[in-house]
């Protein structure tokens, strides 16, 4: 009996069940890889075993590779990290190749034992790669289960044979959505896409897999690429059809990544080179490219931010010492887009929700919005009909604040007006006298709203990003008088929702918005200088930002941007630093009636369905295009530094207490150049001294917004880093 993989034989079938001790989800470790190999050897050596099944003793199959293992291996090996990682990867290839060969004679292909993969739920990364090495793949039809290869989203690509196998199974274009985009469909979608062979009822999964393994025979234990005459789907690169396929793949890769990420380019190289050679050589090529990506700074930064630090925050790294405080009954004030979104994710988490709004009509709209989100989840197979009914049964939608009685947590999400919020908070405090209370404001200082709650020590900000059900980040804002119990309550609530929290201290715009707003402002300012809007947008996208600053201001509303600028000016008075973007916003909104996507007129023009048609020609009338356009690199420096410098100021001023949270918040909250690991990761990458020099040069030309903060200068002088140790 092993510690991680259980082994048994049932009626001539070896059953290998993955069950990582002390974990709710299996992840592959060094010990786990060794044990899997030992179990496979045992099954192949036993003459009584006709076939084998690899499954899981848990609800899901696996969450992927434990990336801490790769980081530790790299650190332990010092200057020999590449060789160490390459050795580990090739050892893993050997184990999966042993499964794939099934003990068959390599010359004749005879005598092999078929392996079935039995996936009870979610299988990510190496979990699916194990499945791809098996000869038939079964998956349970379980709501919420996802199957895929999401490595590209953390700066890697499938390196345990998954890239080579999937392309040989599906062809380049068939594999592209799973490899290049990291799509993770449900079991039925995985079958339709060719990832798996059969979908069963959960209770029938193991029996179906065992029956197949028992009866399949040796011929089923030979993969297509191990048979003579195999031709890859779509053709080899040097054939007429294959040339077109690979040319299209290059265009698709660069179209998706805009050249900002090393992993897609390396993966495409592994696919192209691997297609020119035999399967085992292709695996070695894949291992070399995978190792090269893992040794690249981008992979280190993305793993640190999107895996290690994100996971630590989700497990409570920022949580104060306090007894566990799960939310049982949540009150949500305001049934608009944000309020209904918060209600929905809380309902999905099994929390009873009271949704409040000012009148019956608003309440009805809010309930309808929650119902639509549930309907969408049913269509996407994240919920079944029974789950939908159970979810909505936990919802109370009403105008009556008295329904908040018994709520242990209340979140206010009403109109962004201090007086409206204060009135709603006072009513909620009276109706739920024991509850912790939070505001979902995105711009108003939390400490200024705390008095209306009557219990500032139990009051804080919980800032969700829109759309709530899709965005992973939640910004927890600690007011001047917020107590540790309130922070612990909010963090426990975010964990219930399976989202990622960062904790920041109260200040105007908190952390995320104070960095996002300069990004938008800089893009608009460039327009006032005559910079071509296409240059602005593409400079941002080539950095890996999901949307350019001009599209972002259209999506969030030019009208809102103007309102924020004026409210900030009124609050700051003489301290307000006027921007050329302010006048541009005023002209577009007030003179030309261009409010953004919401009225189909913004920086872009839109059709009746909201599709972007191109830039509004009137931009050139407001600010004629300059005869000489700046280099793309200059525009990129402006867009990156204006955000990174603001992030450093937030750290310097104590709004942000930890650069790790700053990086996680930036990447998850507004998509800050994910390849960099976040603003602090980017500054570490280019070096603080280089950042100071670049900022000083920009400040001399474009103004004091680029003045390097004292903390950045100090870090440069000490030759230091914001992240003290590498991942």
C-alpha positions, 0 to 999 in steps of 0.5 A: 500500500503506497501513501499517495496511489492506492493499488489493488487488483479486481477480477484481472484489472489493476486499479490505481487510485490517486489519493494525496493525503491531507488534500481535498484535490490531488496534485502531483509531487515528486513522491507521487510521480515515483509512486505512480511509476511503481504502480504501473510497473507492478501492473505490467509485471503481474501476469494475472492483470489483463488491463489497468484503470487509473482513477481517483479516490477523491471527488476530482481527479487532479488539479495539476502539478504542484508548482511549488515542486518545480520552484523548489527544484529550481532553487535547490539546483542553483546554477544547474536548475535547467538540467535538474528540471529537464531530468525530472520532466523526462523521468515523468515522460518515461512513466507516461510512456510506459502507460502508453506502451502498456508493456508491449513489445516495441518492435511488434506492438504485441502483448500490451495491457490497455490502460483506462483513465477514470476521471470522477470530476475535474482534471487539470494539467498533468491530471489530463496528461496522464489521461492522454497517455491512457488508451481510453478515457472515461469521465463522470458527468458531474456538474461543475467538473472541468477538464483541460490543460490550463498551463498557458494561463500561468506562463507554461505549456503542457510539458508532460507529453500533453502537447505532443500527444494532443496535437497527434490526436487532434491536429494543430487546429483541433488542439489549439483551443486547449493548448493556446487558450487553456480552455477547460470544458465540462465532460461533455464538451471535452468529449465533443472536443476529442479530449475524452472518449466516454461520459458516464454517470458518476456511480458507473464510472469505475465499473465502465472503465474496469470492464473496458480494460478487462475486455479491450485486449492487446490491440487496444493498447497500441496508440495510433502514432505507435503504428506503422504509417501514422500520419498526423491530422492536418498533415506534417509541416512539409506537406502542402496541407500541413504548411497551411495548417502551421502557417495558420497556427503561427498567425493564431498564436501571435493573434492570441498572445500579441508576442507578449508571452514566451510560452505560446511561442515555445509551445509552437516550436515544440509542436513544429519540431516534434512533427518532423520526428518520431514520437519519442524524439518529439517528447524530448523536444517538448521537454527541452522547450518546456524547461527553457520556458520554466527557466525564463523570468516570465514563468517564474513571475507568473508562477509566483503571482498566479499560483504561489501567492494567489494560493497563499492569499486564498488560504488566509495569508492575510487573515488576522488571528480570529476564530473562524467566521463563515457567513450563514445569512448575507444581506445585500443592499441594492439589487442592481448589477453589482448587488445581484452579482454578489447575491448570485455568487453567495447563493452558489456558495450555499449562503442564504441571501436577503436582497434589498432594494428601494421598491418592488420594481427594482427588487423584481429586476434584481431577482430576475438578474439572479435567475438569469445568471442561474439559467446561464449556469444551467446552460453551461452545465455548472448547475443542473435543474435541481441545483438551480431550484435549491440556489434560488430557494435560498434567496429572499428579495424584498423592499423590507429592511426588517428581513435583514434580521438574523444576517451575520454579514451585510454588503451595501451596493447601492448608488455611488452617492455618500448620502444614498449609501449612508441612508441604506447603511443606517437602515441595515444597521438598525435591522441587523444589530449584530451583523458585520457591515461592508460597502462595495464602493469602488471610489468613496473612502470607507472610513467616511461611510463607517459612521453611518453603520454605527459600528465602525469597528465592524465596518469595512470595504469589500470591493468586487470587480465586474462582472462579479461572477467572472472576476476572481479578485475581491479587494478588502479595504480596512477603514481607520477603525476596522477591527481584525474580526471584521477583516477575518469575517470578510476574508472568510466570506471571500474564501467561501465564494472561492475568490482571491482576496487582497487586503488594503488600507483605506485611501481614495480609490484604494489600490486597484482603481488608483492604478487603473485610472492612470492607465486610462488617463495616460491613454486619453492623454496620448490622444490629446497629443495627437498619438494615433488611437490604434498605436495606443491600443496596440501598444497596450495589447502587445504588453499583454493587457486584455484591453487597451485603455481606450476600450476600457474607458468605453466599457466602464463609461466615459460619463463615469470617468468624467464624474470621477474626475470632477468628484476627485477635483472637488474633494482634493481642491488645490491638490488636484493635478489636472490632466489633459484627459479631463477636457477630452472627456468633457468634450466627448460627453457633454459636447458630443454626447459620447458616453461609451459603449452604453450608448454605442458612442465613445472612443469607438463607434458601435453597431446596434448589437454593441460590436466595435466598428472602429475609432470615432472619426471625430477624434481627429477633429478634437485632436489632429493626429501628429505628423510624427508618431512616437515609437511603440516602446515609448507608449508602452513605457508610459502605460506600464510606468504610470501604473507601476509608479502608482503601485509603488506609491500605494506601498510607500503610503501604506495603502498596500502592505505587501508587494505580493498582494499588489501583484496578485491584485493587479494581474487578477483585477485589471490584467496588468501584463500577466507575463510580468507577474504584476507591477512589482514583478515587472520592476524587479525584472527591469531593475529598480535603477533602470525604472528610475532612469526611465521614469526620470526621462518621462517626467522630464518630457511629460510631467511630474506624474512620472516622478519616481517615488522615494521608495523606488529610489531607495530600492534602486540605491540599495540594489534591492528588489520588491520581492526579496526572494525568487519564486 
